[in-house]
Amino acid sequence: MGLIARRVEEGGIPTISVSSARDVTELVKPPRSVFVNFPLGHTTGKPFDRELQMKIIKDAFDALKSIKTPGTIIDLPYQWEESDDSWEREAEQQAGG
């Protein structure tokens, strides 16, 4: 996505990337990004956790406005709570299982 973001920026449209793979983000160097230390595939948090998802999206938009140096990565402070598996049960219920 960082490569796509660079192309979009060349067209004059600002972008922000949300990443959970910091090493890849550092290599690709998107114009602006925020890093969340969550498992791959869960960049904005656990399914159905709308409150956290909205916080991460809001923080990403705030970073879009504040980052002035290309290639900057801002670490967001959120922690993945591995002991909380309630989201998995809710996903099973949503799927009819």
Phi, psi and chi 1 to 4 in degrees:
 res  aa     phi    psi   chi1   chi2   chi3   chi4
   1 MET       -  -30.3  -67.3  -51.8  -64.7      -
   2 GLY   -61.5  -36.4      -      -      -      -
   3 LEU   -66.5  -40.4  -60.5  174.0      -      -
   4 ILE   -65.2  -42.1  -66.3  169.4      -      -
   5 ALA   -57.8  -41.2      -      -      -      -
   6 ARG   -62.1  -41.1  -78.3 -163.4  -96.7  150.8
   7 ARG   -65.8  -42.0  -67.9  -70.2  -69.5  166.7
   8 VAL   -62.8  -41.6  170.1      -      -      -
   9 GLU   -62.8  -35.5  -67.9 -106.7  -12.6      -
  10 GLU   -59.6  -27.5  -72.7  173.9    7.1      -
  11 GLY   -84.7    3.0      -      -      -      -
  12 GLY    91.9   10.9      -      -      -      -
  13 ILE  -105.8  118.1  -59.3  169.6      -      -
  14 PRO   -65.8  145.5  -12.0   22.3      -      -
  15 THR  -131.9  160.0   63.6      -      -      -
  16 ILE  -140.4  135.4 -174.6   76.7      -      -
  17 SER  -107.7  141.9  -61.5      -      -      -
  18 VAL  -109.7  120.8 -179.2      -      -      -
  19 SER  -124.1  146.4  170.4      -      -      -
  20 SER  -123.1   18.6   57.9      -      -      -
  21 ALA  -131.9   82.1      -      -      -      -
  22 ARG   -60.0  -41.0 -173.0  177.4 -176.4   88.0
  23 ASP   -61.8  -40.5   54.4  -19.0      -      -
  24 VAL   -67.5  -42.7  174.2      -      -      -
  25 THR   -60.5  -42.2  -55.2      -      -      -
  26 GLU   -62.9  -36.8  -70.4  171.6  -12.7      -
  27 LEU   -72.4  -41.9  -70.9  170.6      -      -
  28 VAL   -77.1  -31.3  174.0      -      -      -
  29 LYS    57.7   63.0  -64.8 -178.3  179.7   32.2
  30 PRO   -64.8  160.1   21.2  -28.5      -      -
  31 PRO   -55.6  -43.5  -26.3   35.2      -      -
  32 ARG  -148.1  143.4  -69.1  166.2 -149.1   80.9
  33 SER  -156.0  158.2   58.9      -      -      -
  34 VAL  -118.2  146.9  -66.0      -      -      -
  35 PHE  -115.0  131.5  172.0   73.7      -      -
  36 VAL  -122.1  123.4 -176.1      -      -      -
  37 ASN   -82.6   67.2 -167.1   16.7      -      -
  38 PHE  -116.2  162.4  -73.7  174.0      -      -
  39 PRO   -60.5  149.4  -21.6   31.3      -      -
  40 LEU   -55.8  140.2  -66.5  177.0      -      -
  41 GLY    90.2   -6.0      -      -      -      -
  42 HIS  -129.0   43.6  -61.4  -76.5      -      -
  43 THR   -58.1  -33.8  -52.6      -      -      -
  44 THR  -105.6   16.6   56.9      -      -      -
  45 GLY   109.9 -169.4      -      -      -      -
  46 LYS   -75.5  150.2  -64.4  173.1 -178.3  164.0
  47 PRO   -56.4  143.4  -23.1   32.3      -      -
  48 PHE    72.7    3.0  -46.8  108.8      -      -
  49 ASP   -93.3   70.7 -171.6  -11.2      -      -
  50 ARG   -60.5  -36.0  -70.6 -175.6  176.3   94.4
  51 GLU   -61.0  -49.0 -177.3  178.7  -21.5      -
  52 LEU   -66.6  -41.2  176.5   59.3      -      -
  53 GLN   -58.7  -43.3  -67.0  164.6   -4.4      -
  54 MET   -66.9  -37.2  -68.5  -56.7  -65.2      -
  55 LYS   -61.7  -44.7  -74.4  179.3 -176.6  177.7
  56 ILE   -65.3  -42.9  -68.3  170.8      -      -
  57 ILE   -63.7  -42.5  -68.8  168.5      -      -
  58 LYS   -61.6  -44.4 -178.7 -174.1  177.1  -55.4
  59 ASP   -61.9  -37.1  -73.6  -12.4      -      -
  60 ALA   -64.8  -44.1      -      -      -      -
  61 PHE   -65.6  -37.4  -79.2  126.4      -      -
  62 ASP   -61.7  -40.6  -71.9  -15.1      -      -
  63 ALA   -66.0  -34.9      -      -      -      -
  64 LEU   -57.5  -38.9  175.6   64.5      -      -
  65 LYS   -78.3  -30.2  -65.8 -175.6  -76.7 -174.1
  66 SER   -94.9  -25.3   68.4      -      -      -
  67 ILE   -74.3  124.5  -65.0  173.5      -      -
  68 LYS  -110.9  -22.7  -56.7  -60.9 -178.4 -153.9
  69 THR  -100.1  121.1  -55.3      -      -      -
  70 PRO   -56.4  140.5  -23.6   33.2      -      -
  71 GLY    88.6    0.5      -      -      -      -
  72 THR   -68.3  137.3  -62.6      -      -      -
  73 ILE  -120.9  124.1  -58.0  170.7      -      -
  74 ILE  -103.2  127.7  -66.6  177.0      -      -
  75 ASP   -82.4  123.4  -66.7  -45.4      -      -
  76 LEU   -87.3  149.8  -62.8 -177.0      -      -
  77 PRO   -84.3    7.3   32.2  -37.1      -      -
  78 TYR   -75.2  145.2  -55.1  103.6      -      -
  79 GLN  -116.4  138.5  -61.1  -67.6  -43.9      -
  80 TRP   -81.7  120.6 -174.8  -94.7      -      -
  81 GLU   -91.7   94.7  -65.6  178.9   34.8      -
  82 GLU   -66.6  -24.8  -67.1 -167.7   38.0      -
  83 SER   -75.6  -14.9   62.3      -      -      -
  84 ASP   -93.3  104.9  176.5   10.8      -      -
  85 ASP  -108.3   16.6   63.6   -6.0      -      -
  86 SER   -60.2  -31.3   61.9      -      -      -
  87 TRP   -64.1  -32.9   64.9  -83.2      -      -
  88 GLU   -68.1  -41.4  -70.0  178.1  -37.6      -
  89 ARG   -63.7  -41.8  -71.0 -170.7  -57.7  -84.3
  90 GLU   -64.7  -39.2 -170.7  169.6  -20.9      -
  91 ALA   -63.8  -39.7      -      -      -      -
  92 GLU   -64.2  -41.3  -73.0  173.5    1.6      -
  93 GLN   -64.5  -41.8  -70.8  174.0  -14.0      -
  94 GLN   -62.7  -34.1  -67.2  -78.9  -26.9      -
  95 ALA   -82.3   -5.0      -      -      -      -
  96 GLY    88.1   16.8      -      -      -      -
  97 GLY   -99.0      -      -      -      -      -
